[in-house]
Amino acid sequence: RVASALLKLGLEKGDRVGLVSRTRTEYGTVFFGAAKSGCILVNVSVLYAPDELQYVLNKADVQALIYEDLFAEKIDAVRDRCPKIETFIPIGAPFDDFIAGHSTDEPDVDIDERDPFSMTYTGGTTGKSKGALHSHKSIYMGMLNQTVAERVVPSDVYMLTGQMFHIPIALAINYMAHGCPVVLINFDAKLALEVI
């Protein structure tokens, strides 16, 4: 449904979809929905100040932005400074409305393993954050490497304490693919615990 909804916006293979959200189940839905649409998901840190957020969204050529309503004030602060973003979609009831009624069938998009999958902005030792582009194959190979190195088996439980806006999303999905429960934890004013 996410893939179909993104394509219905007029987005095409290779277009960029930004995501600003803490760890939550919708993150995985958007992560793979964007991949199935052929769009490139731009994982954005929730810790960015407005100027950093504006820099990343513009540098990555984000055309649609999905964000947790908790960060609405920060998004509003950069909305007028990100002219390439045509669609802003808050997570919550508006997000449910966004995907409602869309097909659950695989979209008719030709995706090759070498096609870009996601772009993660990461701080370096010099200058501003830089985008690390992952292909479908590089994400798969990372999951395969984790499966072998950590000897992932269905009786494992994966506790995700890191933020999904970096590599932990792929790690959590890998454990889920092996039938393992995944515990999502957000550290903020209150401890939020969710098992998926």
Residue frames as a rotation matrix with the C-alpha (Angstrom) as fourth column:
ARG 1
0.565 0.825 0.000 0.00
0.825 -0.565 0.000 0.00
0.000 0.000 -1.000 0.00
VAL 2
0.394 -0.501 -0.771 2.84
0.149 -0.793 0.591 2.41
-0.907 -0.348 -0.238 0.81
ALA 3
-0.668 -0.682 0.299 4.50
0.366 0.049 0.929 1.69
-0.648 0.730 0.217 -2.54
SER 4
-0.237 0.679 0.695 1.23
0.956 0.034 0.293 2.16
0.175 0.734 -0.656 -4.43
ALA 5
0.710 0.516 -0.479 0.46
0.631 -0.768 0.109 5.38
-0.311 -0.380 -0.871 -2.52
LEU 6
-0.029 -0.812 -0.584 3.91
0.109 -0.583 0.805 6.82
-0.994 -0.041 0.106 -3.32
LEU 7
-0.781 -0.256 0.569 3.57
0.548 0.155 0.822 5.97
-0.299 0.954 0.020 -7.01
LYS 8
0.173 0.941 0.289 0.08
0.982 -0.189 0.028 7.52
0.081 0.279 -0.957 -7.05
LEU 9
0.450 -0.102 -0.887 1.70
0.336 -0.901 0.274 10.80
-0.827 -0.422 -0.371 -5.96
GLY 10
0.984 -0.142 -0.110 3.53
-0.153 -0.352 -0.923 10.77
0.092 0.925 -0.368 -9.28
LEU 11
0.237 -0.940 0.245 6.84
-0.765 -0.025 0.644 9.64
-0.599 -0.340 -0.725 -7.82
GLU 12
0.823 -0.054 -0.566 8.93
-0.421 0.611 -0.670 7.39
0.382 0.789 0.481 -10.04
LYS 13
0.761 -0.617 -0.199 11.78
0.648 0.735 0.199 4.96
0.023 -0.280 0.960 -9.66
GLY 14
-0.205 -0.954 0.217 14.82
0.859 -0.281 -0.428 6.83
0.470 0.099 0.877 -8.36
ASP 15
0.170 0.315 0.934 12.86
-0.158 -0.927 0.341 9.67
0.973 -0.205 -0.108 -6.73
ARG 16
-0.767 -0.592 -0.249 13.70
0.197 0.153 -0.968 10.42
0.611 -0.792 -0.001 -3.09
VAL 17
0.471 0.881 0.047 11.34
0.068 -0.089 0.994 9.99
0.880 -0.464 -0.102 -0.14
GLY 18
-0.573 -0.686 0.449 12.51
-0.362 -0.280 -0.889 11.40
0.735 -0.672 -0.088 3.19
LEU 19
0.430 0.670 -0.605 11.58
0.343 0.498 0.796 9.90
0.835 -0.550 -0.016 6.54
VAL 20
-0.586 -0.507 0.632 11.91
-0.399 -0.497 -0.770 11.68
0.705 -0.704 0.089 9.88
SER 21
0.584 0.811 0.009 10.74
-0.474 0.332 0.816 9.40
0.659 -0.481 0.579 12.67
ARG 22
-0.187 -0.538 0.822 11.75
-0.954 0.300 -0.021 7.70
-0.235 -0.788 -0.569 15.85
THR 23
-0.965 -0.173 -0.199 11.73
-0.206 0.966 0.157 3.94
0.165 0.192 -0.967 16.15
ARG 24
-0.209 0.942 0.262 8.19
-0.618 0.081 -0.782 2.71
-0.758 -0.325 0.565 15.46
THR 25
-0.119 0.188 0.975 6.45
0.401 0.907 -0.125 0.04
-0.908 0.376 -0.183 13.38
GLU 26
0.863 0.496 -0.095 5.54
0.136 -0.409 -0.902 2.50
-0.486 0.766 -0.420 10.61
TYR 27
0.202 -0.868 -0.453 9.26
-0.753 -0.433 0.495 3.02
-0.626 0.241 -0.742 9.97
GLY 28
-0.619 -0.440 0.651 9.63
-0.033 0.843 0.537 -0.51
-0.785 0.311 -0.536 8.63
THR 29
0.286 0.826 0.486 6.46
0.631 0.219 -0.744 -0.13
-0.721 0.520 -0.459 6.57
VAL 30
0.862 -0.002 -0.507 7.76
-0.281 -0.834 -0.476 3.02
-0.422 0.552 -0.719 4.89
PHE 31
-0.094 -0.995 0.025 11.29
-0.617 0.078 0.783 1.60
-0.782 0.058 -0.621 4.56
PHE 32
-0.686 -0.187 0.703 10.20
0.266 0.835 0.482 -1.36
-0.677 0.518 -0.523 2.45
GLY 33
0.460 0.872 0.169 7.23
0.582 -0.151 -0.799 0.35
-0.671 0.466 -0.577 0.83
ALA 34
0.564 -0.356 -0.745 9.60
-0.569 -0.821 -0.039 2.95
-0.598 0.446 -0.666 -0.63
ALA 35
-0.532 -0.824 0.194 11.92
-0.453 0.471 0.757 0.16
-0.715 0.315 -0.624 -1.78
LYS 36
-0.328 0.480 0.814 9.08
0.627 0.755 -0.192 -1.67
-0.706 0.447 -0.549 -3.55
SER 37
0.745 0.612 -0.266 8.10
0.249 -0.624 -0.740 1.56
-0.619 0.485 -0.618 -5.31
GLY 38
0.369 -0.710 0.600 11.63
0.883 0.065 -0.465 1.96
0.291 0.701 0.651 -6.67
CYS 39
0.765 -0.096 0.637 12.01
-0.182 -0.981 0.071 5.20
0.618 -0.170 -0.768 -4.75
ILE 40
-0.281 -0.895 -0.346 15.09
0.425 0.207 -0.881 5.83
0.861 -0.394 0.322 -2.65
LEU 41
0.785 0.539 -0.306 14.34
0.485 -0.228 0.844 6.25
0.385 -0.811 -0.440 1.04
VAL 42
-0.193 -0.808 0.557 16.36
-0.005 -0.567 -0.824 9.02
0.981 -0.162 0.105 2.67
ASN 43
0.380 0.235 -0.894 16.73
0.830 0.339 0.442 8.17
0.407 -0.911 -0.066 6.36
VAL 44
0.011 -0.304 0.953 16.93
-0.045 -0.952 -0.303 11.43
0.999 -0.039 -0.024 8.29
SER 45
-0.674 -0.349 -0.651 18.16
0.612 0.230 -0.757 11.81
0.414 -0.909 0.058 11.87
VAL 46
0.474 0.881 -0.011 15.56
0.671 -0.352 0.653 13.09
0.571 -0.317 -0.758 14.30
LEU 47
0.287 -0.457 -0.842 18.36
0.840 -0.303 0.451 14.88
-0.461 -0.836 0.297 16.13
TYR 48
-0.486 -0.518 0.704 19.05
0.821 -0.547 0.164 17.42
0.300 0.658 0.690 13.39
ALA 49
-0.393 0.305 -0.868 18.47
0.269 -0.864 -0.425 21.08
-0.880 -0.400 0.257 14.14
PRO 50
0.636 0.771 -0.036 16.34
0.187 -0.199 -0.962 22.84
-0.749 0.605 -0.271 11.50
ASP 51
0.413 -0.532 -0.739 19.37
-0.835 -0.545 -0.075 24.12
-0.363 0.648 -0.670 9.53
GLU 52
-0.683 -0.663 0.308 20.86
-0.519 0.736 0.435 20.62
-0.515 0.137 -0.846 9.40
LEU 53
-0.142 0.746 0.650 17.51
0.373 0.649 -0.663 19.16
-0.917 0.149 -0.370 8.43
GLN 54
0.740 0.398 -0.542 17.10
-0.265 -0.568 -0.779 21.67
-0.618 0.720 -0.315 5.63
TYR 55
-0.102 -0.884 -0.456 20.62
-0.920 -0.090 0.381 20.92
-0.378 0.459 -0.804 4.35
VAL 56
-0.754 -0.213 0.621 20.01
-0.120 0.975 0.189 17.15
-0.645 0.068 -0.761 4.20
LEU 57
0.174 0.917 0.359 16.54
0.388 0.271 -0.881 17.37
-0.905 0.293 -0.308 2.63
ASN 58
0.745 0.064 -0.664 17.78
-0.477 -0.645 -0.598 19.73
-0.467 0.762 -0.450 -0.09
LYS 59
-0.272 -0.944 -0.185 21.09
-0.877 0.164 0.451 17.94
-0.396 0.285 -0.873 -0.67
ALA 60
-0.714 0.035 0.699 19.29
0.057 0.998 0.008 14.60
-0.698 0.046 -0.715 -1.08
ASP 61
-0.848 0.433 -0.305 16.69
-0.463 -0.329 0.823 16.08
0.256 0.839 0.480 -3.48
VAL 62
-0.793 0.608 0.038 13.80
0.441 0.615 -0.653 14.80
-0.421 -0.501 -0.756 -1.31
GLN 63
-0.835 0.535 0.130 10.46
-0.138 -0.432 0.891 15.16
0.532 0.726 0.435 -3.13
ALA 64
0.389 0.921 -0.035 8.10
-0.191 0.118 0.974 13.71
0.901 -0.372 0.222 -0.53
LEU 65
-0.705 -0.642 0.302 8.59
-0.386 -0.010 -0.922 13.77
0.595 -0.767 -0.240 3.24
ILE 66
0.420 0.736 -0.531 6.99
0.167 0.512 0.842 11.41
0.892 -0.443 0.092 5.74
TYR 67
-0.620 -0.679 0.393 7.43
-0.204 -0.344 -0.916 12.49
0.758 -0.648 0.075 9.33
GLU 68
-0.333 0.444 -0.832 6.33
0.887 0.447 -0.116 11.63
0.320 -0.777 -0.543 12.84
ASP 69
0.472 0.639 0.608 3.97
0.430 -0.769 0.474 14.33
0.770 0.038 -0.637 14.12
LEU 70
0.636 -0.350 -0.688 6.25
0.696 -0.125 0.707 14.75
-0.334 -0.928 0.165 17.14
PHE 71
-0.417 -0.901 -0.123 8.59
0.678 -0.398 0.618 16.63
-0.605 0.174 0.777 14.78
ALA 72
0.365 0.679 0.637 5.93
0.929 -0.306 -0.207 18.79
0.054 0.668 -0.742 13.11
GLU 73
0.864 -0.053 -0.500 7.38
0.105 -0.954 0.282 22.01
-0.492 -0.296 -0.819 14.53
LYS 74
-0.143 -0.989 -0.037 10.82
-0.021 -0.034 0.999 21.20
-0.989 0.144 -0.016 13.17
ILE 75
-0.375 0.089 0.923 9.34
0.872 0.373 0.318 20.29
-0.316 0.923 -0.217 9.76
ASP 76
0.701 0.703 0.119 7.29
0.708 -0.667 -0.231 23.50
-0.083 0.246 -0.966 9.69
ALA 77
0.522 -0.574 -0.630 10.49
-0.023 -0.749 0.663 25.48
-0.852 -0.332 -0.404 10.35
VAL 78
-0.565 -0.825 -0.018 12.06
-0.094 0.043 0.995 24.18
-0.820 0.564 -0.101 7.10
ARG 79
0.131 0.729 0.672 9.00
0.634 0.460 -0.622 23.66
-0.762 0.507 -0.402 4.90
ASP 80
0.927 0.288 -0.242 9.42
0.043 -0.721 -0.691 26.90
-0.374 0.630 -0.681 2.95
ARG 81
0.253 -0.923 -0.290 13.18
-0.830 -0.361 0.425 26.35
-0.496 0.133 -0.858 2.59
CYS 82
-0.619 -0.384 0.685 12.84
-0.034 0.885 0.465 22.97
-0.785 0.264 -0.561 0.87
PRO 83
-0.162 0.631 -0.759 11.26
-0.828 -0.505 -0.243 23.82
-0.536 0.589 0.604 -2.50
LYS 84
-0.682 -0.140 -0.718 11.70
-0.611 0.650 0.452 20.35
0.403 0.747 -0.529 -4.02
ILE 85
-0.924 0.383 0.004 9.41
0.301 0.735 -0.608 18.72
-0.236 -0.560 -0.794 -1.45
GLU 86
-0.702 0.711 0.029 5.94
-0.350 -0.381 0.856 18.64
0.620 0.591 0.516 -2.97
THR 87
0.376 0.864 -0.335 4.23
-0.154 0.414 0.897 16.40
0.914 -0.285 0.289 -0.40
PHE 88
-0.701 -0.478 0.529 4.42
-0.593 -0.021 -0.805 16.34
0.396 -0.878 -0.269 3.41
ILE 89
0.228 0.772 -0.593 2.81
-0.215 0.634 0.743 13.31
0.950 -0.042 0.310 5.10
PRO 90
-0.265 -0.298 0.917 2.60
-0.945 -0.111 -0.309 13.09
0.194 -0.948 -0.252 8.89
ILE 91
-0.723 0.034 -0.690 2.60
0.105 0.993 -0.061 9.63
0.683 -0.116 -0.721 10.51
GLY 92
-0.805 0.592 0.036 -0.63
-0.105 -0.082 -0.991 8.97
-0.584 -0.802 0.128 12.37
ALA 93
0.128 0.956 0.263 -4.19
0.311 0.213 -0.926 9.28
-0.942 0.200 -0.271 11.09
PRO 94
0.505 0.071 -0.860 -3.09
-0.676 -0.587 -0.446 11.29
-0.536 0.807 -0.248 8.00
PHE 95
-0.598 -0.766 -0.235 -0.62
-0.772 0.472 0.426 8.52
-0.215 0.436 -0.874 7.11
ASP 96
-0.601 0.473 0.644 -3.34
0.233 0.875 -0.425 5.88
-0.765 -0.105 -0.636 7.48
ASP 97
0.512 0.804 -0.303 -5.51
-0.020 -0.341 -0.940 7.95
-0.859 0.487 -0.158 5.15
PHE 98
0.055 -0.611 -0.790 -2.58
-0.898 -0.377 0.228 8.29
-0.437 0.696 -0.570 2.72
ILE 99
-0.868 -0.485 -0.107 -2.24
-0.485 0.781 0.393 4.51
-0.107 0.393 -0.913 2.28
ALA 100
-0.324 0.822 0.468 -5.91
-0.090 0.466 -0.880 3.57
-0.942 -0.327 -0.077 2.69
GLY 101
0.645 0.761 -0.073 -7.54
-0.204 0.079 -0.976 2.03
-0.737 0.644 0.206 -0.35
HIS 102
0.147 -0.654 -0.742 -4.30
-0.987 -0.140 -0.072 1.46
-0.057 0.744 -0.666 -2.24
SER 103
0.706 0.156 -0.691 -3.49
-0.411 0.885 -0.221 -1.90
0.577 0.440 0.689 -3.76
THR 104
0.537 -0.535 0.652 -1.65
-0.561 0.350 0.750 -4.55
-0.630 -0.769 -0.112 -1.77
ASP 105
0.903 -0.228 0.364 -0.36
0.413 0.695 -0.588 -6.06
-0.120 0.682 0.722 -5.02
GLU 106
-0.075 -0.990 -0.118 3.31
0.678 -0.137 0.722 -5.76
-0.731 -0.025 0.682 -5.95
PRO 107
0.524 0.240 -0.817 3.76
-0.309 -0.841 -0.445 -2.58
-0.794 0.486 -0.366 -7.98
ASP 108
0.784 -0.212 0.584 4.83
0.602 0.489 -0.631 -2.97
-0.152 0.846 0.511 -11.59
VAL 109
0.758 -0.644 -0.100 8.30
-0.643 -0.764 0.044 -1.50
-0.105 0.031 -0.994 -11.12
ASP 110
0.755 -0.574 -0.318 11.41
0.284 0.723 -0.630 -3.16
0.591 0.385 0.709 -12.57
ILE 111
0.738 -0.512 0.439 13.94
-0.670 -0.478 0.568 -3.21
-0.081 -0.714 -0.696 -9.74
ASP 112
0.487 -0.707 -0.512 17.46
0.032 0.601 -0.799 -4.53
0.873 0.373 0.315 -10.18
GLU 113
0.659 -0.261 -0.705 19.68
0.747 0.335 0.574 -5.55
0.087 -0.905 0.416 -7.26
ARG 114
-0.443 -0.894 0.061 22.08
0.891 -0.447 -0.085 -2.74
0.103 0.017 0.995 -8.21
ASP 115
0.086 0.556 0.827 19.36
0.347 -0.795 0.498 -0.07
0.934 0.244 -0.261 -7.98
PRO 116
-0.801 -0.358 0.479 19.56
-0.255 -0.519 -0.816 2.35
0.541 -0.776 0.324 -5.04
PHE 117
-0.168 0.698 -0.697 17.54
0.729 0.563 0.389 1.29
0.664 -0.442 -0.603 -2.02
SER 118
0.829 0.417 -0.372 18.22
0.556 -0.552 0.621 3.89
0.053 -0.722 -0.690 0.65
MET 119
-0.030 -0.811 0.584 20.41
0.273 -0.568 -0.776 6.84
0.962 0.136 0.238 1.49
THR 120
0.667 0.169 -0.726 21.51
0.735 0.011 0.678 7.29
0.122 -0.986 -0.117 5.08
TYR 121
0.449 -0.517 0.729 23.01
-0.177 -0.851 -0.495 10.59
0.876 0.093 -0.473 6.13
THR 122
0.699 -0.329 -0.634 25.78
0.698 0.508 0.506 10.07
0.155 -0.796 0.585 8.58
GLY 123
0.912 -0.411 -0.005 28.08
-0.385 -0.859 0.336 12.44
-0.142 -0.304 -0.942 10.41
GLY 124
0.591 -0.798 -0.120 31.72
0.518 0.489 -0.701 12.24
0.618 0.352 0.703 9.52
THR 125
0.157 -0.620 -0.769 34.82
0.925 -0.180 0.335 13.64
-0.346 -0.764 0.545 11.10
THR 126
-0.837 -0.440 -0.326 34.84
0.294 -0.863 0.410 16.62
-0.461 0.248 0.852 8.77
GLY 127
-0.915 0.398 -0.074 32.17
-0.315 -0.585 0.747 18.92
0.254 0.707 0.661 7.38
LYS 128
-0.165 0.967 0.196 28.46
-0.972 -0.126 -0.200 18.32
-0.169 -0.223 0.960 7.05
SER 129
0.031 0.285 0.958 26.65
-0.232 0.934 -0.270 14.98
-0.972 -0.214 0.095 7.01
LYS 130
-0.618 -0.289 -0.731 27.17
-0.776 0.081 0.625 12.91
-0.121 0.954 -0.275 3.89
GLY 131
0.477 0.876 0.063 24.72
-0.829 0.473 -0.300 10.53
-0.293 0.091 0.952 2.25
ALA 132
-0.729 -0.610 0.310 25.72
-0.490 0.782 0.386 6.86
-0.478 0.130 -0.869 2.11
LEU 133
0.103 0.780 -0.618 23.81
-0.994 0.095 -0.046 5.20
0.023 0.619 0.785 -0.74
HIS 134
-0.565 -0.187 0.804 22.87
-0.332 0.943 -0.013 1.53
-0.756 -0.274 -0.595 -0.36
SER 135
-0.547 0.393 -0.739 21.69
-0.716 0.238 0.657 -0.68
0.434 0.888 0.151 -3.21
HIS 136
0.624 0.778 0.073 19.15
-0.742 0.561 0.367 -3.48
0.245 -0.283 0.927 -2.80
LYS 137
0.550 -0.475 -0.686 22.07
0.188 0.872 -0.453 -5.91
0.813 0.120 0.569 -2.97
SER 138
-0.514 -0.815 0.267 24.19
-0.112 -0.245 -0.963 -4.10
0.850 -0.525 0.035 -0.36
ILE 139
-0.089 0.571 0.816 21.28
-0.983 -0.180 0.018 -4.15
0.157 -0.801 0.577 2.11
TYR 140
0.844 0.419 -0.336 20.75
-0.407 0.907 0.107 -7.86
0.350 0.046 0.936 1.39
MET 141
0.187 -0.862 -0.472 24.45
0.218 0.505 -0.835 -8.63
0.958 0.053 0.283 1.80
GLY 142
-0.544 -0.327 0.773 24.50
-0.598 -0.495 -0.630 -6.76
0.589 -0.805 0.074 5.12
MET 143
0.384 0.772 0.507 21.59
-0.923 0.313 0.222 -8.89
0.013 -0.553 0.833 6.32
LEU 144
0.799 -0.146 -0.584 23.28
-0.051 0.950 -0.307 -12.07
0.600 0.275 0.751 5.12
ASN 145
-0.267 -0.962 0.064 26.49
-0.050 -0.053 -0.997 -11.07
0.962 -0.269 -0.034 6.88
GLN 146
-0.340 0.221 0.914 24.56
-0.909 -0.327 -0.258 -10.44
0.242 -0.919 0.312 10.09
THR 147
0.723 0.686 -0.086 22.76
-0.656 0.720 0.225 -13.78
0.216 -0.106 0.971 9.81
VAL 148
0.524 -0.613 -0.592 26.05
0.252 0.775 -0.580 -15.68
0.814 0.155 0.560 9.58
ALA 149
-0.438 -0.819 0.371 28.08
-0.100 -0.366 -0.925 -13.59
0.893 -0.442 0.078 12.03
GLU 150
-0.498 0.317 0.807 25.40
-0.859 -0.309 -0.408 -13.55
0.120 -0.897 0.426 14.72
ARG 151
-0.966 0.134 -0.222 24.05
0.117 0.989 0.091 -17.03
0.232 0.062 -0.971 13.95
VAL 152
-0.567 0.813 0.128 20.49
-0.816 -0.535 -0.219 -15.72
-0.110 -0.229 0.967 13.78
VAL 153
-0.886 0.382 -0.264 17.89
0.321 0.914 0.248 -18.39
0.336 0.135 -0.932 14.60
PRO 154
-0.161 0.935 0.315 14.10
0.122 -0.297 0.947 -18.11
0.979 0.191 -0.067 15.12
SER 155
0.426 0.344 -0.836 14.41
0.823 0.236 0.517 -18.43
0.376 -0.909 -0.183 18.91
ASP 156
-0.699 -0.706 -0.115 16.42
0.704 -0.650 -0.288 -15.19
0.128 -0.282 0.951 19.12
VAL 157
0.615 0.756 -0.224 14.85
0.773 -0.634 -0.021 -11.95
-0.158 -0.161 -0.974 20.32
TYR 158
-0.359 -0.737 0.572 16.23
0.817 -0.545 -0.190 -8.72
0.452 0.399 0.798 18.86
MET 159
0.426 0.429 -0.796 16.10
0.766 -0.639 0.065 -5.63
-0.481 -0.638 -0.601 21.07
LEU 160
-0.015 -0.373 0.928 16.43
0.812 -0.545 -0.206 -2.51
0.583 0.751 0.311 18.96
THR 161
0.371 0.074 -0.925 17.67
0.777 -0.571 0.266 0.29
-0.509 -0.817 -0.270 21.18
GLY 162
-0.756 -0.629 -0.181 19.29
0.384 -0.650 0.655 2.30
-0.530 0.426 0.733 18.40
GLN 163
-0.033 0.756 -0.654 17.37
-0.382 -0.614 -0.691 4.59
-0.924 0.227 0.309 16.09
MET 164
0.328 0.274 0.904 15.96
0.583 0.694 -0.422 3.25
-0.743 0.665 0.068 12.85
PHE 165
0.937 0.038 -0.348 17.21
-0.216 -0.720 -0.659 6.27
-0.276 0.692 -0.667 10.91
HIS 166
-0.102 -0.967 -0.235 20.52
-0.972 0.046 0.232 4.46
-0.214 0.252 -0.944 10.64
ILE 167
-0.603 -0.277 -0.748 21.38
-0.594 0.782 0.189 0.80
0.533 0.559 -0.636 9.97
PRO 168
-0.850 0.218 0.481 19.29
-0.290 0.568 -0.770 -0.76
-0.441 -0.794 -0.420 12.81
ILE 169
0.157 0.954 -0.255 16.19
-0.843 -0.006 -0.538 -0.83
-0.514 0.300 0.803 10.58
ALA 170
0.185 -0.143 -0.972 17.83
-0.777 0.584 -0.234 -3.39
0.602 0.799 -0.003 8.27
LEU 171
-0.838 -0.542 -0.069 19.08
-0.365 0.649 -0.668 -5.40
0.407 -0.534 -0.741 11.25
ALA 172
-0.542 0.716 0.440 15.63
-0.524 0.122 -0.843 -5.50
-0.657 -0.687 0.309 12.85
ILE 173
0.400 0.709 -0.581 13.96
-0.899 0.180 -0.400 -6.52
-0.179 0.682 0.709 9.59
ASN 174
-0.277 -0.587 -0.761 16.54
-0.660 0.692 -0.293 -9.29
0.698 0.421 -0.579 9.17
TYR 175
-0.954 -0.038 0.297 15.65
-0.266 0.564 -0.782 -10.78
-0.137 -0.825 -0.548 12.54
MET 176
-0.087 0.995 0.048 11.95
-0.665 -0.022 -0.746 -10.54
-0.741 -0.097 0.664 11.68
ALA 177
0.209 0.117 -0.971 12.63
-0.935 0.315 -0.163 -12.36
0.287 0.942 0.175 8.39
HIS 178
-0.669 -0.513 -0.537 13.98
-0.312 0.850 -0.424 -15.24
0.674 -0.116 -0.729 10.47
GLY 179
0.154 0.867 -0.475 10.81
0.271 0.425 0.864 -15.35
0.950 -0.261 -0.169 12.59
CYS 180
-0.575 -0.451 -0.683 12.32
0.772 -0.022 -0.635 -13.63
0.272 -0.892 0.361 15.63
PRO 181
0.658 0.718 -0.226 10.37
0.751 -0.609 0.254 -11.21
0.045 -0.337 -0.940 17.79
VAL 182
-0.410 -0.735 0.540 11.74
0.622 -0.659 -0.423 -7.67
0.667 0.162 0.727 17.67
VAL 183
0.354 0.440 -0.826 11.45
0.903 -0.390 0.179 -5.35
-0.243 -0.809 -0.535 20.66
LEU 184
-0.027 -0.292 0.956 11.48
0.555 -0.800 -0.228 -1.65
0.832 0.524 0.184 19.73
ILE 185
0.230 0.034 -0.973 12.57
0.934 -0.289 0.210 0.76
-0.274 -0.957 -0.098 22.45
ASN 186
0.246 -0.136 0.960 12.45
0.370 -0.902 -0.223 4.56
0.896 0.410 -0.171 22.34
PHE 187
-0.236 -0.362 -0.902 14.35
0.968 -0.169 -0.185 6.46
-0.085 -0.917 0.391 24.99
ASP 188
-0.374 0.147 0.916 12.62
0.182 -0.957 0.228 9.76
0.910 0.252 0.331 25.65
ALA 189
-0.370 0.250 0.895 10.60
-0.800 -0.575 -0.170 11.31
0.472 -0.779 0.413 28.45
LYS 190
0.346 0.447 0.825 9.00
-0.745 0.665 -0.048 7.92
-0.570 -0.598 0.563 29.00
LEU 191
-0.760 -0.621 0.194 10.19
-0.418 0.695 0.585 4.48
-0.498 0.363 -0.788 27.98
ALA 192
0.318 0.854 -0.411 8.11
-0.904 0.143 -0.403 3.22
-0.285 0.500 0.818 25.08
LEU 193
-0.691 -0.507 0.515 8.19
-0.386 0.861 0.330 -0.52
-0.611 0.029 -0.791 24.51
GLU 194
0.419 0.798 -0.433 6.65
-0.838 0.156 -0.522 -2.25
-0.349 0.582 0.735 21.52
VAL 195
-0.470 -0.509 0.721 7.05
-0.165 0.853 0.495 -5.86
-0.867 0.114 -0.485 20.39
ILE 196
0.306 0.547 -0.780 6.51
-0.903 -0.094 -0.420 -6.68
-0.303 0.832 0.465 16.72
